[in-house]
Amino acid sequence: MKLTSREDNGIVILEPKGKIMGGPDATVLHDQLHEFIDQNKKKVVIDLAKVEWMNSTGLGILISGLTTLRNNGGELKLARVTEKIESLLTITKLITVFDSYDSVEEALKSFA
């Protein structure tokens, strides 16, 4: 997994690319989120458009990110969730846990 980030009006947009399968991926995302929290950037959108696949460990990484941000007074939202990942979120009932949006712009507006 490759991870890039950008900012829009103080909201961090993370753009993972490839497969989210755990291992080093978990550490990269976890460390990145803690860095943002330390910088007092607690509004995060994860753009999943370029994620090909995610296993249960990948889902755990998302849940951990959500929990970490909420425990620090922040929020994590998902944008452009692919069909494969959406079906995974539906099967695991996690679709009700995450706020999910069709576009990054909609996710950004939801913080207002």
Secondary structure, 3 states (H helix, E strand, C coil): CEEEEEEECCEEEEEEEEEECCCHHHHHHHHHHHHHHHCCCCEEEEECCCEEEECHHHHHHHHHHHHHHHHCCCEEEEECCCHHHHHHHHHCCHHHCCEEECCHHHHHHCCC
